[in-house]
């Protein structure tokens, strides 16, 4: 899945969705260390669980965040998989 983010410092998210689990998550742009940490933490996790935990997180005064954008990307990937 390749997802173009909106309203964040990162501008793209890519990951594989296999058997409902997240694999090979990568962000382009954004806070490198934090996003590598998120990528490591969600590796192999159930996509629905990741989406539920990250959806709605805000970054400062922005209406979204990189984790929130990941939740949106996962939602889109799950809808495509149906």
PyMOL Python script that loads the backbone (N, CA, C, O; Angstrom):
from pymol import cmd

cmd.read_pdbstr("""\
ATOM      1  N   UNK A   1       0.857  -1.183   0.000  1.00  0.00           N
ATOM      2  CA  UNK A   1       0.000   0.000   0.000  1.00  0.00           C
ATOM      3  C   UNK A   1       0.892   1.231   0.000  1.00  0.00           C
ATOM      4  O   UNK A   1       1.849   1.320   0.769  1.00  0.00           O
ATOM      5  N   UNK A   2       0.576   2.154  -0.850  1.00  0.00           N
ATOM      6  CA  UNK A   2       1.270   3.437  -0.895  1.00  0.00           C
ATOM      7  C   UNK A   2       0.226   4.511  -0.633  1.00  0.00           C
ATOM      8  O   UNK A   2      -0.782   4.583  -1.335  1.00  0.00           O
ATOM      9  N   UNK A   3       0.461   5.348   0.376  1.00  0.00           N
ATOM     10  CA  UNK A   3      -0.523   6.344   0.785  1.00  0.00           C
ATOM     11  C   UNK A   3       0.143   7.709   0.875  1.00  0.00           C
ATOM     12  O   UNK A   3       1.160   7.866   1.550  1.00  0.00           O
ATOM     13  N   UNK A   4      -0.431   8.698   0.193  1.00  0.00           N
ATOM     14  CA  UNK A   4       0.061  10.081   0.264  1.00  0.00           C
ATOM     15  C   UNK A   4      -0.630  10.751   1.445  1.00  0.00           C
ATOM     16  O   UNK A   4      -1.857  10.838   1.490  1.00  0.00           O
ATOM     17  N   UNK A   5       0.162  11.220   2.394  1.00  0.00           N
ATOM     18  CA  UNK A   5      -0.391  11.828   3.604  1.00  0.00           C
ATOM     19  C   UNK A   5      -0.859  13.255   3.339  1.00  0.00           C
ATOM     20  O   UNK A   5      -0.495  13.867   2.334  1.00  0.00           O
ATOM     21  N   UNK A   6      -1.669  13.770   4.255  1.00  0.00           N
ATOM     22  CA  UNK A   6      -2.205  15.130   4.168  1.00  0.00           C
ATOM     23  C   UNK A   6      -2.078  15.799   5.528  1.00  0.00           C
ATOM     24  O   UNK A   6      -2.530  15.255   6.535  1.00  0.00           O
ATOM     25  N   UNK A   7      -1.462  16.979   5.561  1.00  0.00           N
ATOM     26  CA  UNK A   7      -1.401  17.768   6.781  1.00  0.00           C
ATOM     27  C   UNK A   7      -0.316  17.383   7.759  1.00  0.00           C
ATOM     28  O   UNK A   7      -0.365  17.778   8.924  1.00  0.00           O
ATOM     29  N   UNK A   8       0.672  16.610   7.303  1.00  0.00           N
ATOM     30  CA  UNK A   8       1.761  16.201   8.195  1.00  0.00           C
ATOM     31  C   UNK A   8       3.116  16.473   7.557  1.00  0.00           C
ATOM     32  O   UNK A   8       3.209  16.749   6.361  1.00  0.00           O
ATOM     33  N   UNK A   9       4.159  16.391   8.366  1.00  0.00           N
ATOM     34  CA  UNK A   9       5.519  16.567   7.857  1.00  0.00           C
ATOM     35  C   UNK A   9       5.931  15.402   6.962  1.00  0.00           C
ATOM     36  O   UNK A   9       6.637  15.596   5.972  1.00  0.00           O
ATOM     37  N   UNK A  10       5.494  14.202   7.306  1.00  0.00           N
ATOM     38  CA  UNK A  10       5.743  13.074   6.400  1.00  0.00           C
ATOM     39  C   UNK A  10       4.812  13.248   5.201  1.00  0.00           C
ATOM     40  O   UNK A  10       3.715  13.789   5.337  1.00  0.00           O
ATOM     41  N   UNK A  11       5.244  12.798   4.045  1.00  0.00           N
ATOM     42  CA  UNK A  11       4.393  12.987   2.880  1.00  0.00           C
ATOM     43  C   UNK A  11       3.986  11.681   2.206  1.00  0.00           C
ATOM     44  O   UNK A  11       3.242  11.684   1.225  1.00  0.00           O
ATOM     45  N   UNK A  12       4.477  10.571   2.738  1.00  0.00           N
ATOM     46  CA  UNK A  12       4.089   9.290   2.157  1.00  0.00           C
ATOM     47  C   UNK A  12       4.295   8.169   3.164  1.00  0.00           C
ATOM     48  O   UNK A  12       5.229   8.196   3.965  1.00  0.00           O
ATOM     49  N   UNK A  13       3.399   7.175   3.108  1.00  0.00           N
ATOM     50  CA  UNK A  13       3.486   5.989   3.947  1.00  0.00           C
ATOM     51  C   UNK A  13       3.378   4.783   3.039  1.00  0.00           C
ATOM     52  O   UNK A  13       2.539   4.744   2.138  1.00  0.00           O
ATOM     53  N   UNK A  14       4.228   3.799   3.277  1.00  0.00           N
ATOM     54  CA  UNK A  14       4.099   2.546   2.539  1.00  0.00           C
ATOM     55  C   UNK A  14       4.160   1.385   3.521  1.00  0.00           C
ATOM     56  O   UNK A  14       4.875   1.441   4.521  1.00  0.00           O
ATOM     57  N   UNK A  15       3.403   0.337   3.228  1.00  0.00           N
ATOM     58  CA  UNK A  15       3.408  -0.865   4.056  1.00  0.00           C
ATOM     59  C   UNK A  15       2.755  -2.000   3.286  1.00  0.00           C
ATOM     60  O   UNK A  15       2.078  -1.787   2.280  1.00  0.00           O
ATOM     61  N   UNK A  16       2.971  -3.192   3.774  1.00  0.00           N
ATOM     62  CA  UNK A  16       2.303  -4.377   3.235  1.00  0.00           C
ATOM     63  C   UNK A  16       1.269  -4.829   4.243  1.00  0.00           C
ATOM     64  O   UNK A  16       1.482  -4.746   5.452  1.00  0.00           O
ATOM     65  N   UNK A  17       0.164  -5.300   3.741  1.00  0.00           N
ATOM     66  CA  UNK A  17      -0.899  -5.852   4.572  1.00  0.00           C
ATOM     67  C   UNK A  17      -1.023  -7.324   4.186  1.00  0.00           C
ATOM     68  O   UNK A  17      -1.464  -7.656   3.085  1.00  0.00           O
ATOM     69  N   UNK A  18      -0.626  -8.205   5.112  1.00  0.00           N
ATOM     70  CA  UNK A  18      -0.660  -9.640   4.852  1.00  0.00           C
ATOM     71  C   UNK A  18      -1.423 -10.332   5.963  1.00  0.00           C
ATOM     72  O   UNK A  18      -1.064 -10.225   7.136  1.00  0.00           O
ATOM     73  N   UNK A  19      -2.470 -11.038   5.592  1.00  0.00           N
ATOM     74  CA  UNK A  19      -3.306 -11.747   6.567  1.00  0.00           C
ATOM     75  C   UNK A  19      -3.779 -10.818   7.684  1.00  0.00           C
ATOM     76  O   UNK A  19      -3.855 -11.213   8.847  1.00  0.00           O
ATOM     77  N   UNK A  20      -4.097  -9.568   7.307  1.00  0.00           N
ATOM     78  CA  UNK A  20      -4.609  -8.604   8.275  1.00  0.00           C
ATOM     79  C   UNK A  20      -3.564  -8.007   9.195  1.00  0.00           C
ATOM     80  O   UNK A  20      -3.908  -7.351  10.178  1.00  0.00           O
ATOM     81  N   UNK A  21      -2.289  -8.224   8.891  1.00  0.00           N
ATOM     82  CA  UNK A  21      -1.201  -7.710   9.729  1.00  0.00           C
ATOM     83  C   UNK A  21      -0.322  -6.744   8.940  1.00  0.00           C
ATOM     84  O   UNK A  21      -0.169  -6.863   7.724  1.00  0.00           O
ATOM     85  N   UNK A  22       0.252  -5.783   9.668  1.00  0.00           N
ATOM     86  CA  UNK A  22       1.108  -4.750   9.077  1.00  0.00           C
ATOM     87  C   UNK A  22       2.549  -5.255   8.966  1.00  0.00           C
ATOM     88  O   UNK A  22       3.095  -5.817   9.916  1.00  0.00           O
ATOM     89  N   UNK A  23       3.156  -5.048   7.794  1.00  0.00           N
ATOM     90  CA  UNK A  23       4.559  -5.423   7.575  1.00  0.00           C
ATOM     91  C   UNK A  23       5.252  -4.347   6.750  1.00  0.00           C
ATOM     92  O   UNK A  23       4.635  -3.693   5.909  1.00  0.00           O
ATOM     93  N   UNK A  24       6.549  -4.176   7.005  1.00  0.00           N
ATOM     94  CA  UNK A  24       7.408  -3.288   6.201  1.00  0.00           C
ATOM     95  C   UNK A  24       6.918  -1.841   6.153  1.00  0.00           C
ATOM     96  O   UNK A  24       6.962  -1.209   5.097  1.00  0.00           O
ATOM     97  N   UNK A  25       6.455  -1.319   7.276  1.00  0.00           N
ATOM     98  CA  UNK A  25       5.973   0.059   7.329  1.00  0.00           C
ATOM     99  C   UNK A  25       7.129   1.036   7.195  1.00  0.00           C
ATOM    100  O   UNK A  25       8.145   0.912   7.879  1.00  0.00           O
ATOM    101  N   UNK A  26       6.963   2.015   6.301  1.00  0.00           N
ATOM    102  CA  UNK A  26       7.955   3.071   6.122  1.00  0.00           C
ATOM    103  C   UNK A  26       7.253   4.401   5.878  1.00  0.00           C
ATOM    104  O   UNK A  26       6.260   4.478   5.153  1.00  0.00           O
ATOM    105  N   UNK A  27       7.790   5.438   6.498  1.00  0.00           N
ATOM    106  CA  UNK A  27       7.330   6.806   6.271  1.00  0.00           C
ATOM    107  C   UNK A  27       8.398   7.535   5.471  1.00  0.00           C
ATOM    108  O   UNK A  27       9.590   7.283   5.647  1.00  0.00           O
ATOM    109  N   UNK A  28       7.976   8.440   4.592  1.00  0.00           N
ATOM    110  CA  UNK A  28       8.903   9.319   3.876  1.00  0.00           C
ATOM    111  C   UNK A  28       8.695  10.716   4.439  1.00  0.00           C
ATOM    112  O   UNK A  28       7.588  11.254   4.396  1.00  0.00           O
ATOM    113  N   UNK A  29       9.770  11.303   4.970  1.00  0.00           N
ATOM    114  CA  UNK A  29       9.685  12.603   5.616  1.00  0.00           C
ATOM    115  C   UNK A  29       9.250  12.440   7.061  1.00  0.00           C
ATOM    116  O   UNK A  29       9.083  11.321   7.547  1.00  0.00           O
ATOM    117  N   UNK A  30       9.071  13.545   7.734  1.00  0.00           N
ATOM    118  CA  UNK A  30       8.620  13.511   9.119  1.00  0.00           C
ATOM    119  C   UNK A  30       9.761  13.344  10.110  1.00  0.00           C
ATOM    120  O   UNK A  30      10.930  13.467   9.743  1.00  0.00           O
ATOM    121  N   UNK A  31       9.432  13.072  11.335  1.00  0.00           N
ATOM    122  CA  UNK A  31      10.392  12.918  12.433  1.00  0.00           C
ATOM    123  C   UNK A  31      10.986  11.512  12.386  1.00  0.00           C
ATOM    124  O   UNK A  31      10.382  10.558  12.877  1.00  0.00           O
ATOM    125  N   UNK A  32      12.137  11.395  11.808  1.00  0.00           N
ATOM    126  CA  UNK A  32      12.748  10.120  11.477  1.00  0.00           C
ATOM    127  C   UNK A  32      12.758   9.119  12.631  1.00  0.00           C
ATOM    128  O   UNK A  32      12.285   7.994  12.468  1.00  0.00           O
ATOM    129  N   UNK A  33      13.281   9.500  13.774  1.00  0.00           N
ATOM    130  CA  UNK A  33      13.379   8.570  14.900  1.00  0.00           C
ATOM    131  C   UNK A  33      12.027   8.107  15.404  1.00  0.00           C
ATOM    132  O   UNK A  33      11.819   6.916  15.634  1.00  0.00           O
ATOM    133  N   UNK A  34      11.109   9.042  15.575  1.00  0.00           N
ATOM    134  CA  UNK A  34       9.774   8.683  16.062  1.00  0.00           C
ATOM    135  C   UNK A  34       9.053   7.755  15.088  1.00  0.00           C
ATOM    136  O   UNK A  34       8.396   6.800  15.502  1.00  0.00           O
ATOM    137  N   UNK A  35       9.178   8.036  13.807  1.00  0.00           N
ATOM    138  CA  UNK A  35       8.467   7.229  12.825  1.00  0.00           C
ATOM    139  C   UNK A  35       9.103   5.858  12.646  1.00  0.00           C
ATOM    140  O   UNK A  35       8.405   4.887  12.355  1.00  0.00           O
ATOM    141  N   UNK A  36      10.412   5.768  12.816  1.00  0.00           N
ATOM    142  CA  UNK A  36      11.061   4.448  12.826  1.00  0.00           C
ATOM    143  C   UNK A  36      10.586   3.649  14.038  1.00  0.00           C
ATOM    144  O   UNK A  36      10.398   2.435  13.956  1.00  0.00           O
ATOM    145  N   UNK A  37      10.393   4.338  15.162  1.00  0.00           N
ATOM    146  CA  UNK A  37       9.886   3.679  16.362  1.00  0.00           C
ATOM    147  C   UNK A  37       8.489   3.138  16.154  1.00  0.00           C
ATOM    148  O   UNK A  37       8.204   1.998  16.522  1.00  0.00           O
ATOM    149  N   UNK A  38       7.607   3.942  15.566  1.00  0.00           N
ATOM    150  CA  UNK A  38       6.244   3.482  15.278  1.00  0.00           C
ATOM    151  C   UNK A  38       6.294   2.286  14.334  1.00  0.00           C
ATOM    152  O   UNK A  38       5.587   1.299  14.537  1.00  0.00           O
ATOM    153  N   UNK A  39       7.125   2.374  13.312  1.00  0.00           N
ATOM    154  CA  UNK A  39       7.242   1.279  12.347  1.00  0.00           C
ATOM    155  C   UNK A  39       7.661  -0.007  13.026  1.00  0.00           C
ATOM    156  O   UNK A  39       7.118  -1.072  12.732  1.00  0.00           O
ATOM    157  N   UNK A  40       8.605   0.079  13.919  1.00  0.00           N
ATOM    158  CA  UNK A  40       9.081  -1.101  14.647  1.00  0.00           C
ATOM    159  C   UNK A  40       8.006  -1.656  15.578  1.00  0.00           C
ATOM    160  O   UNK A  40       7.834  -2.871  15.676  1.00  0.00           O
ATOM    161  N   UNK A  41       7.291  -0.778  16.253  1.00  0.00           N
ATOM    162  CA  UNK A  41       6.261  -1.212  17.201  1.00  0.00           C
ATOM    163  C   UNK A  41       5.091  -1.909  16.531  1.00  0.00           C
ATOM    164  O   UNK A  41       4.547  -2.860  17.093  1.00  0.00           O
ATOM    165  N   UNK A  42       4.690  -1.471  15.354  1.00  0.00           N
ATOM    166  CA  UNK A  42       3.495  -2.042  14.717  1.00  0.00           C
ATOM    167  C   UNK A  42       3.811  -3.229  13.808  1.00  0.00           C
ATOM    168  O   UNK A  42       2.889  -3.876  13.311  1.00  0.00           O
ATOM    169  N   UNK A  43       5.077  -3.528  13.580  1.00  0.00           N
ATOM    170  CA  UNK A  43       5.449  -4.660  12.715  1.00  0.00           C
ATOM    171  C   UNK A  43       4.779  -5.940  13.205  1.00  0.00           C
ATOM    172  O   UNK A  43       4.951  -6.347  14.354  1.00  0.00           O
ATOM    173  N   UNK A  44       4.016  -6.562  12.318  1.00  0.00           N
ATOM    174  CA  UNK A  44       3.355  -7.821  12.622  1.00  0.00           C
ATOM    175  C   UNK A  44       2.065  -7.705  13.418  1.00  0.00           C
ATOM    176  O   UNK A  44       1.427  -8.714  13.718  1.00  0.00           O
ATOM    177  N   UNK A  45       1.675  -6.476  13.764  1.00  0.00           N
ATOM    178  CA  UNK A  45       0.442  -6.280  14.536  1.00  0.00           C
ATOM    179  C   UNK A  45      -0.790  -6.351  13.640  1.00  0.00           C
ATOM    180  O   UNK A  45      -0.719  -6.115  12.434  1.00  0.00           O
ATOM    181  N   UNK A  46      -1.905  -6.678  14.253  1.00  0.00           N
ATOM    182  CA  UNK A  46      -3.185  -6.690  13.576  1.00  0.00           C
ATOM    183  C   UNK A  46      -3.529  -5.274  13.121  1.00  0.00           C
ATOM    184  O   UNK A  46      -3.482  -4.333  13.913  1.00  0.00           O
ATOM    185  N   UNK A  47      -3.873  -5.127  11.843  1.00  0.00           N
ATOM    186  CA  UNK A  47      -4.134  -3.812  11.265  1.00  0.00           C
ATOM    187  C   UNK A  47      -5.289  -3.094  11.952  1.00  0.00           C
ATOM    188  O   UNK A  47      -5.222  -1.883  12.164  1.00  0.00           O
ATOM    189  N   UNK A  48      -6.342  -3.818  12.300  1.00  0.00           N
ATOM    190  CA  UNK A  48      -7.482  -3.184  12.965  1.00  0.00           C
ATOM    191  C   UNK A  48      -7.103  -2.648  14.338  1.00  0.00           C
ATOM    192  O   UNK A  48      -7.581  -1.587  14.738  1.00  0.00           O
ATOM    193  N   UNK A  49      -6.254  -3.362  15.061  1.00  0.00           N
ATOM    194  CA  UNK A  49      -5.805  -2.896  16.376  1.00  0.00           C
ATOM    195  C   UNK A  49      -4.954  -1.634  16.253  1.00  0.00           C
ATOM    196  O   UNK A  49      -5.114  -0.687  17.023  1.00  0.00           O
ATOM    197  N   UNK A  50      -4.051  -1.635  15.277  1.00  0.00           N
ATOM    198  CA  UNK A  50      -3.202  -0.456  15.053  1.00  0.00           C
ATOM    199  C   UNK A  50      -4.077   0.741  14.698  1.00  0.00           C
ATOM    200  O   UNK A  50      -3.892   1.832  15.237  1.00  0.00           O
ATOM    201  N   UNK A  51      -5.019   0.538  13.800  1.00  0.00           N
ATOM    202  CA  UNK A  51      -5.908   1.618  13.374  1.00  0.00           C
ATOM    203  C   UNK A  51      -6.682   2.175  14.567  1.00  0.00           C
ATOM    204  O   UNK A  51      -6.779   3.393  14.718  1.00  0.00           O
ATOM    205  N   UNK A  52      -7.226   1.321  15.403  1.00  0.00           N
ATOM    206  CA  UNK A  52      -8.016   1.752  16.558  1.00  0.00           C
ATOM    207  C   UNK A  52      -7.179   2.553  17.548  1.00  0.00           C
ATOM    208  O   UNK A  52      -7.676   3.509  18.144  1.00  0.00           O
ATOM    209  N   UNK A  53      -5.924   2.179  17.729  1.00  0.00           N
ATOM    210  CA  UNK A  53      -5.061   2.873  18.692  1.00  0.00           C
ATOM    211  C   UNK A  53      -4.577   4.227  18.186  1.00  0.00           C
ATOM    212  O   UNK A  53      -4.376   5.147  18.978  1.00  0.00           O
ATOM    213  N   UNK A  54      -4.388   4.357  16.877  1.00  0.00           N
ATOM    214  CA  UNK A  54      -3.764   5.569  16.330  1.00  0.00           C
ATOM    215  C   UNK A  54      -4.741   6.599  15.785  1.00  0.00           C
ATOM    216  O   UNK A  54      -4.402   7.776  15.665  1.00  0.00           O
ATOM    217  N   UNK A  55      -5.940   6.167  15.457  1.00  0.00           N
ATOM    218  CA  UNK A  55      -6.921   7.068  14.853  1.00  0.00           C
ATOM    219  C   UNK A  55      -7.250   8.236  15.783  1.00  0.00           C
ATOM    220  O   UNK A  55      -7.541   8.039  16.963  1.00  0.00           O
ATOM    221  N   UNK A  56      -7.200   9.448  15.239  1.00  0.00           N
ATOM    222  CA  UNK A  56      -7.584  10.639  15.989  1.00  0.00           C
ATOM    223  C   UNK A  56      -6.459  11.325  16.738  1.00  0.00           C
ATOM    224  O   UNK A  56      -6.674  12.387  17.322  1.00  0.00           O
ATOM    225  N   UNK A  57      -5.250  10.744  16.737  1.00  0.00           N
ATOM    226  CA  UNK A  57      -4.120  11.400  17.405  1.00  0.00           C
ATOM    227  C   UNK A  57      -3.771  12.672  16.637  1.00  0.00           C
ATOM    228  O   UNK A  57      -3.706  12.675  15.408  1.00  0.00           O
ATOM    229  N   UNK A  58      -3.551  13.745  17.382  1.00  0.00           N
ATOM    230  CA  UNK A  58      -3.224  15.031  16.769  1.00  0.00           C
ATOM    231  C   UNK A  58      -1.780  15.403  17.074  1.00  0.00           C
ATOM    232  O   UNK A  58      -1.213  14.959  18.073  1.00  0.00           O
ATOM    233  N   UNK A  59      -1.192  16.216  16.212  1.00  0.00           N
ATOM    234  CA  UNK A  59       0.167  16.718  16.399  1.00  0.00           C
ATOM    235  C   UNK A  59       0.071  18.228  16.626  1.00  0.00           C
ATOM    236  O   UNK A  59      -0.208  18.990  15.700  1.00  0.00           O
ATOM    237  N   UNK A  60       0.305  18.644  17.867  1.00  0.00           N
ATOM    238  CA  UNK A  60       0.205  20.066  18.183  1.00  0.00           C
ATOM    239  C   UNK A  60      -1.172  20.600  17.859  1.00  0.00           C
ATOM    240  O   UNK A  60      -2.181  20.033  18.277  1.00  0.00           O
ATOM    241  N   UNK A  61      -1.215  21.693  17.112  1.00  0.00           N
ATOM    242  CA  UNK A  61      -2.485  22.313  16.749  1.00  0.00           C
ATOM    243  C   UNK A  61      -3.067  21.757  15.446  1.00  0.00           C
ATOM    244  O   UNK A  61      -4.156  22.153  15.029  1.00  0.00           O
ATOM    245  N   UNK A  62      -2.336  20.839  14.808  1.00  0.00           N
ATOM    246  CA  UNK A  62      -2.828  20.248  13.567  1.00  0.00           C
ATOM    247  C   UNK A  62      -4.013  19.339  13.862  1.00  0.00           C
ATOM    248  O   UNK A  62      -4.143  18.820  14.971  1.00  0.00           O
ATOM    249  N   UNK A  63      -4.867  19.149  12.880  1.00  0.00           N
ATOM    250  CA  UNK A  63      -6.043  18.296  13.054  1.00  0.00           C
ATOM    251  C   UNK A  63      -5.718  16.821  12.837  1.00  0.00           C
ATOM    252  O   UNK A  63      -6.599  15.970  12.963  1.00  0.00           O
ATOM    253  N   UNK A  64      -4.461  16.509  12.511  1.00  0.00           N
ATOM    254  CA  UNK A  64      -4.032  15.142  12.253  1.00  0.00           C
ATOM    255  C   UNK A  64      -2.600  14.964  12.735  1.00  0.00           C
ATOM    256  O   UNK A  64      -2.022  15.876  13.326  1.00  0.00           O
ATOM    257  N   UNK A  65      -2.033  13.803  12.486  1.00  0.00           N
ATOM    258  CA  UNK A  65      -0.647  13.492  12.846  1.00  0.00           C
ATOM    259  C   UNK A  65      -0.190  12.350  11.962  1.00  0.00           C
ATOM    260  O   UNK A  65      -0.992  11.772  11.227  1.00  0.00           O
ATOM    261  N   UNK A  66       1.092  12.018  12.026  1.00  0.00           N
ATOM    262  CA  UNK A  66       1.574  10.866  11.265  1.00  0.00           C
ATOM    263  C   UNK A  66       0.885   9.574  11.715  1.00  0.00           C
ATOM    264  O   UNK A  66       0.495   8.777  10.861  1.00  0.00           O
ATOM    265  N   UNK A  67       0.720   9.334  13.026  1.00  0.00           N
ATOM    266  CA  UNK A  67      -0.022   8.132  13.430  1.00  0.00           C
ATOM    267  C   UNK A  67      -1.469   8.131  12.925  1.00  0.00           C
ATOM    268  O   UNK A  67      -1.971   7.092  12.498  1.00  0.00           O
ATOM    269  N   UNK A  68      -2.135   9.277  12.968  1.00  0.00           N
ATOM    270  CA  UNK A  68      -3.506   9.375  12.460  1.00  0.00           C
ATOM    271  C   UNK A  68      -3.538   9.099  10.963  1.00  0.00           C
ATOM    272  O   UNK A  68      -4.450   8.431  10.476  1.00  0.00           O
ATOM    273  N   UNK A  69      -2.556   9.605  10.234  1.00  0.00           N
ATOM    274  CA  UNK A  69      -2.494   9.350   8.797  1.00  0.00           C
ATOM    275  C   UNK A  69      -2.255   7.866   8.524  1.00  0.00           C
ATOM    276  O   UNK A  69      -2.778   7.323   7.551  1.00  0.00           O
ATOM    277  N   UNK A  70      -1.475   7.213   9.372  1.00  0.00           N
ATOM    278  CA  UNK A  70      -1.288   5.770   9.240  1.00  0.00           C
ATOM    279  C   UNK A  70      -2.621   5.055   9.435  1.00  0.00           C
ATOM    280  O   UNK A  70      -2.937   4.129   8.688  1.00  0.00           O
ATOM    281  N   UNK A  71      -3.397   5.468  10.415  1.00  0.00           N
ATOM    282  CA  UNK A  71      -4.714   4.866  10.633  1.00  0.00           C
ATOM    283  C   UNK A  71      -5.583   5.024   9.394  1.00  0.00           C
ATOM    284  O   UNK A  71      -6.292   4.091   9.017  1.00  0.00           O
ATOM    285  N   UNK A  72      -5.542   6.181   8.758  1.00  0.00           N
ATOM    286  CA  UNK A  72      -6.323   6.415   7.535  1.00  0.00           C
ATOM    287  C   UNK A  72      -5.824   5.520   6.395  1.00  0.00           C
ATOM    288  O   UNK A  72      -6.620   4.985   5.623  1.00  0.00           O
ATOM    289  N   UNK A  73      -4.510   5.364   6.299  1.00  0.00           N
ATOM    290  CA  UNK A  73      -3.934   4.506   5.258  1.00  0.00           C
ATOM    291  C   UNK A  73      -4.349   3.051   5.472  1.00  0.00           C
ATOM    292  O   UNK A  73      -4.672   2.349   4.514  1.00  0.00           O
ATOM    293  N   UNK A  74      -4.342   2.605   6.712  1.00  0.00           N
ATOM    294  CA  UNK A  74      -4.749   1.233   7.029  1.00  0.00           C
ATOM    295  C   UNK A  74      -6.214   1.032   6.672  1.00  0.00           C
ATOM    296  O   UNK A  74      -6.581   0.016   6.082  1.00  0.00           O
ATOM    297  N   UNK A  75      -7.047   1.996   7.028  1.00  0.00           N
ATOM    298  CA  UNK A  75      -8.482   1.904   6.720  1.00  0.00           C
ATOM    299  C   UNK A  75      -8.686   1.760   5.212  1.00  0.00           C
ATOM    300  O   UNK A  75      -9.479   0.932   4.765  1.00  0.00           O
ATOM    301  N   UNK A  76      -7.978   2.556   4.444  1.00  0.00           N
ATOM    302  CA  UNK A  76      -8.077   2.497   2.985  1.00  0.00           C
ATOM    303  C   UNK A  76      -7.600   1.130   2.468  1.00  0.00           C
ATOM    304  O   UNK A  76      -8.237   0.542   1.593  1.00  0.00           O
ATOM    305  N   UNK A  77      -6.495   0.633   3.001  1.00  0.00           N
ATOM    306  CA  UNK A  77      -5.962  -0.663   2.578  1.00  0.00           C
ATOM    307  C   UNK A  77      -6.939  -1.794   2.900  1.00  0.00           C
ATOM    308  O   UNK A  77      -7.126  -2.705   2.093  1.00  0.00           O
ATOM    309  N   UNK A  78      -7.553  -1.736   4.066  1.00  0.00           N
ATOM    310  CA  UNK A  78      -8.519  -2.764   4.450  1.00  0.00           C
ATOM    311  C   UNK A  78      -9.752  -2.726   3.554  1.00  0.00           C
ATOM    312  O   UNK A  78     -10.294  -3.774   3.202  1.00  0.00           O
ATOM    313  N   UNK A  79     -10.196  -1.534   3.183  1.00  0.00           N
ATOM    314  CA  UNK A  79     -11.347  -1.408   2.286  1.00  0.00           C
ATOM    315  C   UNK A  79     -11.032  -1.960   0.911  1.00  0.00           C
ATOM    316  O   UNK A  79     -11.883  -2.586   0.280  1.00  0.00           O
ATOM    317  N   UNK A  80      -9.814  -1.733   0.444  1.00  0.00           N
ATOM    318  CA  UNK A  80      -9.401  -2.255  -0.873  1.00  0.00           C
ATOM    319  C   UNK A  80      -9.327  -3.782  -0.850  1.00  0.00           C
ATOM    320  O   UNK A  80      -9.597  -4.438  -1.856  1.00  0.00           O
ATOM    321  N   UNK A  81      -8.962  -4.339   0.302  1.00  0.00           N
ATOM    322  CA  UNK A  81      -8.789  -5.789   0.425  1.00  0.00           C
ATOM    323  C   UNK A  81     -10.127  -6.537   0.461  1.00  0.00           C
ATOM    324  O   UNK A  81     -10.158  -7.752   0.264  1.00  0.00           O
ATOM    325  N   UNK A  82     -11.222  -5.828   0.709  1.00  0.00           N
ATOM    326  CA  UNK A  82     -12.536  -6.486   0.799  1.00  0.00           C
ATOM    327  C   UNK A  82     -13.035  -6.957  -0.534  1.00  0.00           C
ATOM    328  O   UNK A  82     -14.123  -7.528  -0.620  1.00  0.00           O
TER     329      UNK A  82
END
""", "prot")
cmd.dss("prot")
cmd.show_as("cartoon", "prot")
cmd.util.cbc("prot")
cmd.orient("prot")
